[in-house]
Amino acid sequence: MQIGFNFTSGSALPLVRQLISEGRIDFVEILIDNFLQVAPRELAAAFDCPVAFHIMFSKFLESDLDFLEDLAGRLRTYIDALKPVYVSDHLLRFSHEGRNLFHFAEIDYVSEYDAVRERVEWWQSRIGRRLYLENYPSIMDGGRDAPAFFERLTRESGVGVLFDLSNAVITNLNCGLSLDAWHDIISTTTRFHVAGYHTSFIKPHVIVDSHDRELSSETDTFLESRRQYIEKPGSTITYERDFNIERDSISADLDNLRRIFGLLGESRRQVQGNVV
């Protein structure tokens, strides 16, 4: 079991390097969209540890194919140079009928399955690597269909799931979907996310994936209850914090993750064949 930290902005580089040197993290998950202007060799030299790639703004369900072909070509250059542990993307909507959305939207897992599967398979083929897709922090009751959708998609398309445990907790709090519904996904995937969340500022007051605070007690309990299924050979879990970048708060969460998975005092051994 290896623990990572998401790297989304150059301003966080000193902190990330400190977390690496202290042994609190084993790898860095780069939000690769934000760094395509950096030469691959420079990005590779930034971290003394393995890296993973997380894609945010491909918008692959709705972007035109020429744009995606170009983006995939650029991404493959970085994949070849940095050899990431995994490559992941988001399965959601950024717009509706040509209008950009204020808040990212969840897909309709039932009516859109065939179209989504076709585009997912195409996008994965262009990336040239197995693609891991992140589950959505559901607000609407349609989120109850997500577990069966991901089980079918992985079975029929070959993509993986980047399972965000905190998003599953959010879905439980907003929609009442039992955490047990995700058992088969948790048991079979090796890629995980975890982050803090809070209540929305506007009504209706739903829980939103904010990445701005420490992990909730509900998330900690979920992690502890599923440890035997999360912790497996080659598995990784990335801690996300995009706002309120506070060293002590982040360190406390990372130390707690290492405690949950019995990793205190152990770090940076090996991530899926990449020895540091």
TORKOL-4160 file (C-alpha; in steps of 0.2 Angstrom, whole numbers, padded with zeros to 4 digits, m for minus):
276
<pt num="1" X="0000" Y="0000" Z="0000"/>
<pt num="2" X="0007" Y="0017" Z="m0005"/>
<pt num="3" X="0001" Y="0034" Z="m0001"/>
<pt num="4" X="0002" Y="0049" Z="m0012"/>
<pt num="5" X="m0002" Y="0068" Z="m0013"/>
<pt num="6" X="m0010" Y="0077" Z="m0027"/>
<pt num="7" X="0001" Y="0091" Z="m0035"/>
<pt num="8" X="m0010" Y="0104" Z="m0043"/>
<pt num="9" X="0000" Y="0120" Z="m0042"/>
<pt num="10" X="0018" Y="0125" Z="m0042"/>
<pt num="11" X="0016" Y="0135" Z="m0026"/>
<pt num="12" X="0014" Y="0118" Z="m0017"/>
<pt num="13" X="0031" Y="0111" Z="m0023"/>
<pt num="14" X="0041" Y="0115" Z="m0007"/>
<pt num="15" X="0027" Y="0107" Z="0004"/>
<pt num="16" X="0027" Y="0091" Z="m0008"/>
<pt num="17" X="0045" Y="0090" Z="m0007"/>
<pt num="18" X="0045" Y="0091" Z="0011"/>
<pt num="19" X="0032" Y="0077" Z="0013"/>
<pt num="20" X="0043" Y="0066" Z="0002"/>
<pt num="21" X="0058" Y="0069" Z="0012"/>
<pt num="22" X="0049" Y="0066" Z="0028"/>
<pt num="23" X="0043" Y="0049" Z="0022"/>
<pt num="24" X="0024" Y="0055" Z="0023"/>
<pt num="25" X="0021" Y="0051" Z="0005"/>
<pt num="26" X="0027" Y="0038" Z="m0007"/>
<pt num="27" X="0022" Y="0046" Z="m0024"/>
<pt num="28" X="0015" Y="0061" Z="m0031"/>
<pt num="29" X="m0001" Y="0062" Z="m0042"/>
<pt num="30" X="0001" Y="0076" Z="m0054"/>
<pt num="31" X="m0014" Y="0086" Z="m0061"/>
<pt num="32" X="m0006" Y="0084" Z="m0078"/>
<pt num="33" X="m0017" Y="0097" Z="m0087"/>
<pt num="34" X="m0009" Y="0111" Z="m0076"/>
<pt num="35" X="0009" Y="0106" Z="m0081"/>
<pt num="36" X="0009" Y="0103" Z="m0100"/>
<pt num="37" X="0018" Y="0119" Z="m0102"/>
<pt num="38" X="0033" Y="0112" Z="m0092"/>
<pt num="39" X="0046" Y="0101" Z="m0102"/>
<pt num="40" X="0044" Y="0083" Z="m0098"/>
<pt num="41" X="0062" Y="0082" Z="m0092"/>
<pt num="42" X="0059" Y="0096" Z="m0080"/>
<pt num="43" X="0044" Y="0089" Z="m0073"/>
<pt num="44" X="0052" Y="0072" Z="m0071"/>
<pt num="45" X="0066" Y="0081" Z="m0061"/>
<pt num="46" X="0054" Y="0089" Z="m0049"/>
<pt num="47" X="0051" Y="0074" Z="m0038"/>
<pt num="48" X="0062" Y="0061" Z="m0030"/>
<pt num="49" X="0049" Y="0048" Z="m0031"/>
<pt num="50" X="0036" Y="0040" Z="m0043"/>
<pt num="51" X="0022" Y="0050" Z="m0050"/>
<pt num="52" X="0004" Y="0047" Z="m0057"/>
<pt num="53" X="m0006" Y="0057" Z="m0069"/>
<pt num="54" X="m0023" Y="0064" Z="m0065"/>
<pt num="55" X="m0032" Y="0072" Z="m0079"/>
<pt num="56" X="m0045" Y="0085" Z="m0075"/>
<pt num="57" X="m0050" Y="0095" Z="m0091"/>
<pt num="58" X="m0050" Y="0083" Z="m0106"/>
<pt num="59" X="m0069" Y="0084" Z="m0105"/>
<pt num="60" X="m0067" Y="0068" Z="m0116"/>
<pt num="61" X="m0086" Y="0065" Z="m0116"/>
<pt num="62" X="m0090" Y="0081" Z="m0124"/>
<pt num="63" X="m0074" Y="0088" Z="m0132"/>
<pt num="64" X="m0072" Y="0087" Z="m0151"/>
<pt num="65" X="m0061" Y="0072" Z="m0158"/>
<pt num="66" X="m0047" Y="0084" Z="m0165"/>
<pt num="67" X="m0044" Y="0092" Z="m0148"/>
<pt num="68" X="m0044" Y="0075" Z="m0140"/>
<pt num="69" X="m0032" Y="0068" Z="m0153"/>
<pt num="70" X="m0020" Y="0083" Z="m0150"/>
<pt num="71" X="m0021" Y="0081" Z="m0131"/>
<pt num="72" X="m0018" Y="0063" Z="m0131"/>
<pt num="73" X="m0003" Y="0065" Z="m0141"/>
<pt num="74" X="0004" Y="0078" Z="m0129"/>
<pt num="75" X="0000" Y="0067" Z="m0114"/>
<pt num="76" X="0008" Y="0052" Z="m0122"/>
<pt num="77" X="0025" Y="0062" Z="m0123"/>
<pt num="78" X="0024" Y="0064" Z="m0104"/>
<pt num="79" X="0018" Y="0046" Z="m0101"/>
<pt num="80" X="0033" Y="0040" Z="m0111"/>
<pt num="81" X="0045" Y="0052" Z="m0101"/>
<pt num="82" X="0039" Y="0050" Z="m0083"/>
<pt num="83" X="0031" Y="0032" Z="m0084"/>
<pt num="84" X="0017" Y="0036" Z="m0072"/>
<pt num="85" X="0011" Y="0023" Z="m0060"/>
<pt num="86" X="m0007" Y="0026" Z="m0067"/>
<pt num="87" X="m0017" Y="0038" Z="m0078"/>
<pt num="88" X="m0034" Y="0043" Z="m0072"/>
<pt num="89" X="m0048" Y="0055" Z="m0078"/>
<pt num="90" X="m0065" Y="0061" Z="m0073"/>
<pt num="91" X="m0082" Y="0054" Z="m0079"/>
<pt num="92" X="m0093" Y="0069" Z="m0078"/>
<pt num="93" X="m0101" Y="0084" Z="m0088"/>
<pt num="94" X="m0094" Y="0101" Z="m0089"/>
<pt num="95" X="m0108" Y="0108" Z="m0100"/>
<pt num="96" X="m0126" Y="0106" Z="m0105"/>
<pt num="97" X="m0133" Y="0110" Z="m0122"/>
<pt num="98" X="m0118" Y="0121" Z="m0126"/>
<pt num="99" X="m0118" Y="0131" Z="m0109"/>
<pt num="100" X="m0104" Y="0129" Z="m0097"/>
<pt num="101" X="m0110" Y="0123" Z="m0080"/>
<pt num="102" X="m0106" Y="0132" Z="m0063"/>
<pt num="103" X="m0105" Y="0115" Z="m0055"/>
<pt num="104" X="m0099" Y="0099" Z="m0064"/>
<pt num="105" X="m0113" Y="0087" Z="m0067"/>
<pt num="106" X="m0116" Y="0069" Z="m0065"/>
<pt num="107" X="m0120" Y="0058" Z="m0080"/>
<pt num="108" X="m0136" Y="0048" Z="m0082"/>
<pt num="109" X="m0129" Y="0030" Z="m0078"/>
<pt num="110" X="m0143" Y="0021" Z="m0086"/>
<pt num="111" X="m0148" Y="0031" Z="m0102"/>
<pt num="112" X="m0130" Y="0036" Z="m0107"/>
<pt num="113" X="m0121" Y="0020" Z="m0104"/>
<pt num="114" X="m0119" Y="0015" Z="m0122"/>
<pt num="115" X="m0113" Y="0032" Z="m0128"/>
<pt num="116" X="m0101" Y="0034" Z="m0113"/>
<pt num="117" X="m0094" Y="0016" Z="m0115"/>
<pt num="118" X="m0090" Y="0020" Z="m0133"/>
<pt num="119" X="m0081" Y="0036" Z="m0129"/>
<pt num="120" X="m0072" Y="0029" Z="m0114"/>
<pt num="121" X="m0065" Y="0015" Z="m0125"/>
<pt num="122" X="m0060" Y="0027" Z="m0139"/>
<pt num="123" X="m0051" Y="0039" Z="m0126"/>
<pt num="124" X="m0042" Y="0025" Z="m0117"/>
<pt num="125" X="m0035" Y="0019" Z="m0134"/>
<pt num="126" X="m0029" Y="0036" Z="m0138"/>
<pt num="127" X="m0020" Y="0037" Z="m0121"/>
<pt num="128" X="m0011" Y="0021" Z="m0124"/>
<pt num="129" X="m0013" Y="0015" Z="m0106"/>
<pt num="130" X="m0026" Y="0008" Z="m0095"/>
<pt num="131" X="m0037" Y="0023" Z="m0090"/>
<pt num="132" X="m0044" Y="0024" Z="m0072"/>
<pt num="133" X="m0060" Y="0034" Z="m0070"/>
<pt num="134" X="m0065" Y="0042" Z="m0054"/>
<pt num="135" X="m0083" Y="0040" Z="m0046"/>
<pt num="136" X="m0093" Y="0056" Z="m0044"/>
<pt num="137" X="m0098" Y="0064" Z="m0027"/>
<pt num="138" X="m0117" Y="0062" Z="m0030"/>
<pt num="139" X="m0130" Y="0075" Z="m0026"/>
<pt num="140" X="m0145" Y="0068" Z="m0035"/>
<pt num="141" X="m0153" Y="0051" Z="m0033"/>
<pt num="142" X="m0147" Y="0046" Z="m0049"/>
<pt num="143" X="m0130" Y="0042" Z="m0040"/>
<pt num="144" X="m0138" Y="0026" Z="m0034"/>
<pt num="145" X="m0135" Y="0019" Z="m0051"/>
<pt num="146" X="m0116" Y="0022" Z="m0051"/>
<pt num="147" X="m0110" Y="0006" Z="m0043"/>
<pt num="148" X="m0118" Y="m0005" Z="m0056"/>
<pt num="149" X="m0113" Y="0006" Z="m0070"/>
<pt num="150" X="m0094" Y="0005" Z="m0065"/>
<pt num="151" X="m0095" Y="m0013" Z="m0063"/>
<pt num="152" X="m0102" Y="m0015" Z="m0080"/>
<pt num="153" X="m0090" Y="m0003" Z="m0088"/>
<pt num="154" X="m0075" Y="m0011" Z="m0081"/>
<pt num="155" X="m0081" Y="m0028" Z="m0086"/>
<pt num="156" X="m0085" Y="m0023" Z="m0104"/>
<pt num="157" X="m0072" Y="m0009" Z="m0108"/>
<pt num="158" X="m0057" Y="m0014" Z="m0098"/>
<pt num="159" X="m0055" Y="0003" Z="m0090"/>
<pt num="160" X="m0052" Y="0004" Z="m0071"/>
<pt num="161" X="m0060" Y="0014" Z="m0057"/>
<pt num="162" X="m0050" Y="0027" Z="m0047"/>
<pt num="163" X="m0062" Y="0024" Z="m0032"/>
<pt num="164" X="m0064" Y="0040" Z="m0021"/>
<pt num="165" X="m0069" Y="0034" Z="m0004"/>
<pt num="166" X="m0074" Y="0051" Z="0001"/>
<pt num="167" X="m0085" Y="0053" Z="m0014"/>
<pt num="168" X="m0093" Y="0037" Z="m0009"/>
<pt num="169" X="m0096" Y="0044" Z="0009"/>
<pt num="170" X="m0103" Y="0060" Z="0001"/>
<pt num="171" X="m0115" Y="0050" Z="m0010"/>
<pt num="172" X="m0121" Y="0041" Z="0005"/>
<pt num="173" X="m0124" Y="0057" Z="0015"/>
<pt num="174" X="m0133" Y="0065" Z="0000"/>
<pt num="175" X="m0142" Y="0050" Z="m0008"/>
<pt num="176" X="m0143" Y="0037" Z="0005"/>
<pt num="177" X="m0133" Y="0025" Z="m0006"/>
<pt num="178" X="m0126" Y="0011" Z="0006"/>
<pt num="179" X="m0107" Y="0011" Z="0006"/>
<pt num="180" X="m0109" Y="m0008" Z="0005"/>
<pt num="181" X="m0115" Y="m0005" Z="m0013"/>
<pt num="182" X="m0097" Y="m0002" Z="m0018"/>
<pt num="183" X="m0090" Y="m0018" Z="m0011"/>
<pt num="184" X="m0086" Y="m0026" Z="m0028"/>
<pt num="185" X="m0077" Y="m0010" Z="m0034"/>
<pt num="186" X="m0067" Y="m0008" Z="m0019"/>
<pt num="187" X="m0062" Y="m0027" Z="m0019"/>
<pt num="188" X="m0056" Y="m0026" Z="m0037"/>
<pt num="189" X="m0048" Y="m0009" Z="m0040"/>
<pt num="190" X="m0030" Y="m0004" Z="m0034"/>
<pt num="191" X="m0032" Y="0015" Z="m0036"/>
<pt num="192" X="m0040" Y="0026" Z="m0023"/>
<pt num="193" X="m0043" Y="0044" Z="m0018"/>
<pt num="194" X="m0048" Y="0052" Z="m0002"/>
<pt num="195" X="m0051" Y="0070" Z="0003"/>
<pt num="196" X="m0061" Y="0082" Z="0014"/>
<pt num="197" X="m0078" Y="0089" Z="0011"/>
<pt num="198" X="m0091" Y="0101" Z="0018"/>
<pt num="199" X="m0109" Y="0107" Z="0017"/>
<pt num="200" X="m0113" Y="0119" Z="0002"/>
<pt num="201" X="m0115" Y="0137" Z="0005"/>
<pt num="202" X="m0131" Y="0139" Z="m0004"/>
<pt num="203" X="m0148" Y="0129" Z="m0003"/>
<pt num="204" X="m0151" Y="0115" Z="m0004"/>
<pt num="205" X="m0137" Y="0112" Z="0008"/>
<pt num="206" X="m0129" Y="0096" Z="0001"/>
<pt num="207" X="m0112" Y="0089" Z="0004"/>
<pt num="208" X="m0099" Y="0094" Z="m0009"/>
<pt num="209" X="m0082" Y="0088" Z="m0013"/>
<pt num="210" X="m0071" Y="0103" Z="m0007"/>
<pt num="211" X="m0053" Y="0097" Z="m0005"/>
<pt num="212" X="m0051" Y="0110" Z="0008"/>
<pt num="213" X="m0050" Y="0102" Z="0025"/>
<pt num="214" X="m0045" Y="0086" Z="0035"/>
<pt num="215" X="m0054" Y="0070" Z="0032"/>
<pt num="216" X="m0071" Y="0067" Z="0041"/>
<pt num="217" X="m0073" Y="0055" Z="0054"/>
<pt num="218" X="m0085" Y="0046" Z="0043"/>
<pt num="219" X="m0072" Y="0044" Z="0030"/>
<pt num="220" X="m0059" Y="0037" Z="0043"/>
<pt num="221" X="m0072" Y="0025" Z="0048"/>
<pt num="222" X="m0075" Y="0019" Z="0030"/>
<pt num="223" X="m0057" Y="0017" Z="0027"/>
<pt num="224" X="m0054" Y="0007" Z="0043"/>
<pt num="225" X="m0069" Y="m0004" Z="0039"/>
<pt num="226" X="m0063" Y="m0008" Z="0022"/>
<pt num="227" X="m0045" Y="m0009" Z="0025"/>
<pt num="228" X="m0043" Y="m0027" Z="0021"/>
<pt num="229" X="m0051" Y="m0024" Z="0003"/>
<pt num="230" X="m0041" Y="m0008" Z="0000"/>
<pt num="231" X="m0024" Y="m0014" Z="0006"/>
<pt num="232" X="m0018" Y="m0026" Z="m0008"/>
<pt num="233" X="m0002" Y="m0028" Z="m0018"/>
<pt num="234" X="0002" Y="m0013" Z="m0029"/>
<pt num="235" X="m0013" Y="m0003" Z="m0022"/>
<pt num="236" X="m0011" Y="0016" Z="m0020"/>
<pt num="237" X="m0021" Y="0030" Z="m0011"/>
<pt num="238" X="m0020" Y="0048" Z="m0015"/>
<pt num="239" X="m0024" Y="0062" Z="m0002"/>
<pt num="240" X="m0031" Y="0077" Z="m0011"/>
<pt num="241" X="m0030" Y="0095" Z="m0004"/>
<pt num="242" X="m0032" Y="0109" Z="m0016"/>
<pt num="243" X="m0036" Y="0123" Z="m0004"/>
<pt num="244" X="m0031" Y="0128" Z="0014"/>
<pt num="245" X="m0014" Y="0121" Z="0011"/>
<pt num="246" X="m0009" Y="0120" Z="0029"/>
<pt num="247" X="0006" Y="0109" Z="0033"/>
<pt num="248" X="0001" Y="0103" Z="0050"/>
<pt num="249" X="m0016" Y="0099" Z="0045"/>
<pt num="250" X="m0010" Y="0089" Z="0030"/>
<pt num="251" X="0003" Y="0080" Z="0039"/>
<pt num="252" X="m0009" Y="0075" Z="0052"/>
<pt num="253" X="m0021" Y="0067" Z="0039"/>
<pt num="254" X="m0006" Y="0058" Z="0031"/>
<pt num="255" X="0000" Y="0052" Z="0047"/>
<pt num="256" X="m0018" Y="0045" Z="0051"/>
<pt num="257" X="m0018" Y="0037" Z="0034"/>
<pt num="258" X="m0002" Y="0028" Z="0037"/>
<pt num="259" X="m0008" Y="0023" Z="0054"/>
<pt num="260" X="m0024" Y="0016" Z="0047"/>
<pt num="261" X="m0014" Y="0005" Z="0034"/>
<pt num="262" X="0000" Y="0001" Z="0047"/>
<pt num="263" X="0013" Y="0011" Z="0037"/>
<pt num="264" X="0019" Y="0022" Z="0051"/>
<pt num="265" X="0038" Y="0021" Z="0049"/>
<pt num="266" X="0037" Y="0013" Z="0032"/>
<pt num="267" X="0038" Y="0023" Z="0016"/>
<pt num="268" X="0044" Y="0024" Z="m0002"/>
<pt num="269" X="0048" Y="0006" Z="m0004"/>
<pt num="270" X="0040" Y="0002" Z="m0021"/>
<pt num="271" X="0025" Y="0007" Z="m0031"/>
<pt num="272" X="0021" Y="m0006" Z="m0044"/>
<pt num="273" X="0038" Y="m0010" Z="m0049"/>
<pt num="274" X="0045" Y="0008" Z="m0047"/>
<pt num="275" X="0059" Y="0007" Z="m0034"/>
<pt num="276" X="0065" Y="0023" Z="m0026"/>
